[in-house]
Amino acid sequence: MKRYLFIIAGLIIISNLAIAQTGTIYETRTVKSEILKVDRKYAIYLPPGYDKTDRSYPVLYLLHGAGDDHTGWVQFGQVQHIADEAIASGTAGPMIIVMPDANSGRRGYFNDIKGDFNYEDFFFKELIPHIEKTYRVKSERRYRAVSGLSMGGGGTIFYSLHHPELFAAAAPLSAATGSWTPEQNKERLGNSSGITDAAIEEHFKRHSIEGIINNASEDELKQIKSIRWYISCGDDDFLYEGNARMHIVFRKNEIAHEYRVKNGGHTWTYWRMELPVVLEFVSKSFMQY
């Protein structure tokens, strides 16, 4: 009888240890936005042990693609399972993962060209401060990273190019790399009334990888180069050309980066495969390596 009691007690201890190694997902939390005039949703992953210590953690902002929302990485990307495994195996350190919603009301991570829905301003002026005030987040640049897929890959690229002083690492996956010519940019914007040629030109300058790098000051270029870049795209992905061109632009401008073309398409199968790589990559940016 005592033997069975010891076995049961051992199983309970093992079960409790397993539970202790599991992070927590809050699928829908909100932040009030004065800029967007509406509450914005986000999901958040808190690492194992978050509620048992007063430790502060690095943070990864993980951006979804078009058609999904803040729950995309939770539901389809299996972020909790993958992050738990990466932390448990030691390939990634404990971190907080924030997944904002960029699909409600209007879709996209950038300021609207008309200036009436400035999501990028919301991200930097309201969301990041909210996260750093609400959760135990290390607020120094060296502990902040951004990644995302497709539309979120585009957000990753341009958030990092617009604010290189804020991110230690950037990992765009299957990224929408924006327009490569003024004509292409104008065509993408369409013939919306009220948009001047000057506004379209300014929009292109702000959303052109080549333009931003070519017009960057010496200090800005130095900051862009100090980011640890990981660029990944499947060999069957329809966005392969833009990702390849970004790689070439970075090589020509001596911006160090890892560029990976792997088997796969524009699918969650590919992004789930890459998420553990991203977690390991950004973790190295958070640590002394």
C-alpha positions in Angstrom: 0.0 0.0 0.0 2.8 2.4 0.9 4.5 1.6 -2.4 1.4 2.7 -4.3 1.1 5.9 -2.2 4.7 6.7 -3.1 4.0 6.1 -6.8 0.9 8.3 -6.7 2.8 11.0 -4.8 5.5 10.8 -7.4 3.1 11.2 -10.3 1.5 14.2 -8.6 4.9 15.8 -8.2 5.8 15.1 -11.9 2.4 16.5 -13.0 2.9 19.6 -11.0 6.4 20.1 -12.5 4.9 19.7 -16.0 2.3 22.3 -15.2 5.0 24.6 -13.8 6.8 24.5 -17.1 3.8 25.7 -19.1 3.5 29.3 -20.1 0.2 31.1 -20.1 -1.7 32.5 -23.0 -4.3 35.3 -22.7 -6.0 35.3 -26.0 -7.8 38.6 -25.8 -6.7 41.6 -23.8 -7.3 45.2 -24.7 -5.6 48.6 -24.7 -7.4 51.9 -25.0 -6.2 53.9 -28.0 -6.7 57.6 -28.1 -4.9 57.7 -31.5 -7.3 55.1 -33.1 -10.3 56.2 -31.0 -11.1 52.6 -30.2 -10.0 49.8 -27.9 -7.4 47.5 -29.6 -7.1 43.8 -28.9 -3.9 41.8 -28.4 -2.9 38.3 -27.3 0.0 37.7 -25.0 2.2 34.8 -23.9 3.7 34.9 -20.5 6.5 32.4 -19.9 6.6 29.6 -17.3 7.0 30.9 -13.8 5.9 34.4 -14.7 3.4 34.5 -11.8 5.8 33.0 -9.3 8.7 35.5 -9.4 9.3 39.2 -9.8 11.6 38.7 -12.7 11.4 41.0 -15.8 11.6 39.5 -19.3 12.6 40.4 -22.8 9.7 40.9 -25.2 9.0 39.7 -28.8 6.3 41.5 -30.8 4.9 38.8 -33.1 2.8 40.2 -36.0 0.1 38.2 -37.8 -0.7 38.3 -41.5 -3.6 39.6 -43.6 -6.8 37.7 -43.0 -5.9 36.8 -39.4 -6.0 38.8 -36.2 -4.3 38.7 -32.8 -5.4 35.1 -32.3 -3.7 33.8 -35.5 -0.4 32.9 -33.9 -2.3 31.4 -30.9 -4.7 29.2 -33.0 -2.7 28.4 -36.1 0.8 29.1 -35.1 0.7 27.0 -31.9 2.8 29.7 -30.2 2.2 28.4 -26.6 3.3 24.9 -27.4 6.3 26.0 -29.5 7.5 28.6 -27.0 7.1 26.2 -24.1 9.2 23.6 -25.9 11.9 26.1 -26.9 12.2 27.4 -23.3 12.1 23.9 -21.8 14.8 22.6 -24.1 17.0 25.7 -23.6 17.1 26.7 -27.2 15.3 29.9 -26.3 15.2 31.9 -23.1 12.0 32.9 -21.3 10.3 35.8 -23.0 7.0 37.6 -23.2 5.4 37.4 -26.6 2.9 40.1 -27.7 0.5 39.5 -30.6 -1.4 42.7 -31.5 -4.5 42.8 -33.7 -4.1 44.7 -37.0 -7.2 43.4 -38.7 -10.1 45.1 -36.9 -11.7 48.2 -38.4 -9.0 48.6 -41.0 -6.3 46.1 -42.0 -2.6 46.9 -41.7 0.3 48.0 -39.5 1.0 51.4 -41.0 -0.4 54.9 -40.8 -3.1 55.4 -43.4 -2.0 57.7 -46.2 -4.9 60.0 -45.5 -3.8 60.3 -41.8 -7.1 59.2 -40.4 -6.1 55.8 -39.0 -2.5 55.9 -37.7 -1.9 52.3 -36.6 1.9 52.6 -36.6 1.7 55.6 -34.3 -0.6 53.6 -32.0 1.9 50.7 -31.9 4.9 52.8 -30.8 3.1 55.5 -28.8 0.4 53.5 -27.0 0.9 49.7 -27.4 4.5 49.4 -26.4 4.1 51.8 -23.4 1.0 49.8 -22.3 2.9 46.5 -22.4 5.8 47.9 -20.5 3.6 49.4 -17.9 1.3 46.4 -17.5 3.7 43.5 -17.6 7.2 42.9 -16.3 9.0 43.7 -19.5 12.7 44.8 -19.8 12.3 48.1 -21.6 15.9 48.5 -23.0 16.4 48.1 -26.7 18.6 45.0 -26.3 15.6 43.1 -24.9 13.0 44.0 -27.6 12.5 42.1 -30.9 9.9 42.0 -33.6 8.9 39.3 -36.0 5.9 38.5 -38.2 4.6 36.7 -41.2 3.4 38.0 -44.6 1.7 41.4 -43.9 3.3 41.1 -40.4 6.6 40.4 -42.1 6.2 43.8 -43.8 5.4 45.3 -40.5 8.5 43.8 -39.0 10.7 45.2 -41.8 9.4 48.7 -41.8 9.0 49.0 -38.0 12.7 48.1 -37.7 13.8 50.4 -40.5 11.6 53.3 -39.1 12.8 52.8 -35.5 16.1 50.9 -35.5 16.9 52.4 -32.2 14.1 50.3 -30.6 14.8 46.7 -31.7 17.7 44.3 -31.1 16.4 41.8 -33.6 14.0 41.6 -36.5 12.8 38.4 -38.2 10.4 38.8 -41.1 8.9 35.6 -42.5 7.5 35.4 -46.0 7.4 39.2 -45.8 5.3 41.5 -47.9 8.2 43.8 -48.8 6.2 46.8 -50.1 6.5 48.6 -53.4 9.9 48.7 -55.3 9.0 51.5 -57.7 7.0 54.7 -57.4 4.7 53.4 -60.2 4.1 50.2 -58.3 3.3 52.1 -55.1 0.8 54.4 -56.9 -0.9 51.4 -58.5 -1.2 49.7 -55.1 -2.7 52.8 -53.5 -5.3 53.0 -56.3 -7.1 56.1 -57.3 -8.6 57.1 -54.0 -9.9 60.6 -54.0 -8.1 63.2 -52.0 -4.7 61.7 -52.2 -2.1 64.2 -53.7 0.9 63.2 -55.7 3.1 64.7 -52.9 1.4 62.4 -50.4 1.9 59.4 -52.6 5.6 60.3 -53.1 6.1 60.7 -49.3 4.3 57.4 -48.7 6.7 55.6 -51.1 9.8 57.1 -49.4 8.6 55.8 -46.1 7.7 52.3 -47.4 10.6 51.6 -49.8 13.4 49.4 -48.4 15.9 50.8 -50.8 14.7 54.4 -50.3 15.0 54.2 -46.5 18.4 52.7 -46.6 19.7 55.0 -49.3 18.4 58.1 -47.5 19.5 57.0 -44.0 21.9 59.2 -42.2 25.2 57.7 -41.1 23.9 57.2 -37.6 20.6 55.7 -38.8 22.4 53.3 -41.1 24.7 52.3 -38.2 21.6 51.5 -36.1 20.0 49.5 -38.9 23.2 47.5 -39.2 23.2 46.9 -35.5 19.9 45.0 -35.7 20.3 41.2 -35.9 18.3 40.3 -39.0 16.8 37.0 -39.9 14.9 36.8 -43.3 13.1 33.6 -44.3 10.9 32.7 -47.2 9.7 29.5 -48.7 10.9 28.5 -52.2 7.3 28.1 -53.4 6.1 31.4 -51.8 4.6 33.9 -54.2 6.5 36.7 -52.3 9.9 35.2 -53.1 11.0 38.0 -55.3 10.6 40.8 -52.8 12.4 38.8 -50.1 15.3 38.0 -52.6 15.5 41.7 -53.5 15.7 42.7 -49.9 18.5 40.2 -49.4 20.4 41.8 -52.4 19.8 45.3 -51.1 21.1 44.3 -47.7 24.2 42.6 -49.2 25.0 45.7 -51.3 24.7 48.0 -48.3 26.7 45.6 -46.0 23.8 45.0 -43.6 24.6 41.7 -41.9 21.7 39.3 -42.0 20.7 35.7 -42.2 18.8 34.9 -45.4 17.1 31.5 -45.6 15.1 30.0 -48.5 13.6 26.7 -47.4 11.2 24.2 -48.7 7.6 25.5 -48.4 5.0 28.0 -49.5 3.0 30.8 -48.0 1.5 28.5 -45.3 1.2 28.0 -41.6 3.1 24.8 -42.0 6.1 26.9 -43.0 5.6 29.5 -40.3 5.2 26.9 -37.5 8.4 25.3 -38.7 10.2 28.7 -38.5 8.9 29.9 -35.2 11.3 27.8 -33.1 14.1 29.2 -35.2 12.9 32.8 -34.6 12.7 32.2 -30.9 16.2 30.9 -30.8 17.5 33.7 -33.0 15.9 36.6 -30.9 17.0 34.9 -27.7 20.6 35.2 -28.8 20.0 38.9 -29.2 18.7 39.1 -25.6 21.8 37.4 -24.2 25.5 37.9 -24.1 26.8 35.9 -27.1 
